[in-house]
Amino acid sequence: MAANDDLRFVYEQARRFVSARPWERLADASLYLDLKVGSWQEACAQHFSNGSTNALFLFPGHRNMLDLKRGGMAEPPAGTIFVELLDNQAPPQTIAAARDNGWPVELRPVPAFRAIAPNGWLPLERSQTRLLALAFAAITDFDGANALGPDAEVAGELTMPEATRGRYRARRAPGNDEGIVPLMGMPRLDLYGDADCMLSFTTISWSEYWALRQSAPFCRAAKLPFEERGELIPLVTISGSHDEAAEIAQKLIAADPLAITFGESGDVLAAILVGLKESYMLLQAEEHREELMLWRHATRSSGGAHAVVVDDRDAGQQPADREASVHAIFECRSAAN
């Protein structure tokens, strides 16, 4: 856990960051950071926004989310620092933690910090608070120097608690030659639109899956062909009317799905369909957590293989008609560890 003086220090740098609001000017830019707390460490800062959701990710290494997705990762790697910037929806405990560390009463958004670890989302450790403080300073200074042009680079240093010297460098990450915006944004909430769709998390045998796949009018195959590992393959099935299924399938084709991943915020567990070009929120639930975690465990048993099935409920009214009702299948793969 971070010490009190480190927490006050990171909130002070966060105050400068929020007061400057660099995300309004840097927008889609990813920044490569070199941060020195003892030894130099590489990081990539990337801002995400979707409606009322506003967040900053600090990824380890010089790789943004698009680079990670191209490398086959559907989730941010362990060691990523997540900063949620909360306006009116900031919970009382987040505001209290900020106020305890000198946050001005009226200043919004209020930051909430968490680190991504193999076993979930955890409070920052001391070394992580210092890295984040340097990152806030680097981004704020880079924003101030943005008028110097696209090749601008800034460098600076901070005296941290216990008279520790910290140093930083920041520059814009290389542009994307394929025209894909590297900021995919936070998950969209409009996959279903106004449709009354049904969502289910299940597993079926591989033989059943191959039959289902063969019957599908459209199948977006995994980049690495599926191999049978374990006895079952996990499925997420989205069921709607013929027109609803067609619309959802088109959205998923455009999104280019990679994997289903899960995230937690308080008591709410979210299931997110992560895509190369777009991500969608599938489910936010306070109940049925155990069933969802069992489904997630099944993806590990299958070597990470799982699939999203878009089902036309108008086409098959009986269980035996399951194959006839499939509108589209999207094969996905997540890290199996």
ABEGO torsion letter per residue (X at the ends): XBBAAAAAAAAAAAAAAAAAGAAAAAEABBBBBBBBBGBBBBBBBBBBBBEABBBBBBBBEBBBAAAAAAAGBABBBBGBBBBBBBBAABBAAAAAAAAAAGBBAABOBBBBBBBBBAAEBBBBBAAAAAAAAAAAAAAAAAAAAAAAEAABBBBBBBBBBGGBBBBBBBBBBBBBAAGBBABAEBBBAAAAEABBBBBBBBBBBAAAAAAAAAABABBBBBABBBBBBEABBBBBBBBBBAAAAAAAAAAAAAAGBABBBBBBBEABBBBBBBBAABBBBABBBABGAAAAAAAAAAAAAAGGBBBBBBBBAAABABAAAAAAABABBBBBBBBAX
